[in-house]
Amino acid sequence: MAAKDLLGRRGEDLAATFLTTAGYLVVDRNWRCSQGEIDIVAVDGADTVFVEVKTRSSVAFGHPFEAITPQKLARVRRLAAAWCAVNPGDHRSIRIDAISVIAPSDGPPQIDHLTRVF
């Protein structure tokens, strides 16, 4: 696995742990369909939450949130609809969140969580 892929996997693991610690129930990870992939699907109270995770080892090339464009959020919204279509249940209240992970190799990670980004 490439270093970039390992960093991304580590970031998603840290984000899932962060959400679980915050009381969310993680119900799916790395869900894929022909349109793309959702990093994390979780439940927060009555909300089904679709989480886009961006991980960097530093901010030398910008903050991870800068990589979440309006086009990316629109794609996540389409993916959320596709996930709901194949996963029966009460998905009347959905939201899209973003988590940034800055994970330097020589220090503790910094995790930021933005709710309702779209």
N, C-alpha and C positions, 0 to 999 in steps of 0.2 A: 504494500500500500504506500502511495506517495506521501511525502511529509505534509502536503496541503490537506490530503484526505484524512490523515491522522489528526491533524489540528482540528479539522471540522468535526470529526467524530468526538474528539475530546470536548469541544465546545458544546455539542449537542448533549453529551452525557452530563456535563456540568449544568446546562440549562434544565434538563429533566430533573436532576437532583434539586436544583433551586426551586422549581415549581412544586415538586413533591413536598419539600420542606415548608413551602408557603401554603400548603393545604390543598393543592390541586391534585386531581387524579389523572395521571397520564394514561391514556387509553390506546394510543397508537404512536409509533415512531417510524419515520422514514417511509410513510405510506406513498406508494407509487401507482400511477396510472399512465395512460398514453400522453396526458397533458403535462406531466411533471411529478414533482415530489413535495409532500408536506413534511416538514421536519418533525413537528410534535403536534399531536392532537390531545387535548386535555379537557377536563371538566372542572369548572370553577363555579360552585353553586348550581344555578340553573343554566349557566352559559356553557356551550360547547366552544372551546377556544382553539384556534388554529394558530400555531406559533412558528414564525420565521426566525431562525437562529443564524446570526452572522458572527463568525469568530475570526479574530486576528491575533497575531503574536505581539503586535504593537500598534501604535497609531501613526507610525511613520508614513504610511500611505493613506491616511484618513481613518476616521472612526468607523467601526463596523456598520453603524446605522446609515452611513452615507451610501452604502451599497444597496439599500432597500429603496428602490425607485418606485414611482407610481405604476410603472408597467409591471414590476415585480409584485406589487400589492394586488393589482388587478388579476394577475395569474394565480396568486394565492386564493383570491376570492373565488375564482373559477374552480380551483382544486377543492376548496371547502365545499362547494355545491356538489362536486362529484363524489367526495367522501360521504357526504350526507345521503346521497342517492343510493349508495351501496351499503350503508350502515344504518339499518332501521333503528328508530328511536325518536325521542322527543328532541328535535334540533331546532325548536322555534326561536331560541335565543342564541345566536352565534356571534362571535367576535374574532377579530384578528389582532394578535399581539406580536411584538417583536422583542427579541432578546439579543443583546450584544454581549459577547464574551471577549475580553482582552486577556489572553493567556500567555504571558511571557514564560520562556523556558526557565528563567531564574527567579521567579517570584510567584506570589499568589494571584489567581485570576481575579479580574474585576468583572462583575456581572451587572448589567443594567436591563431593566424590564419596562417596556412601554406597553400599556394596555390600550385597546381600542384604537389602533393605528389606522384602521380602515373600516 
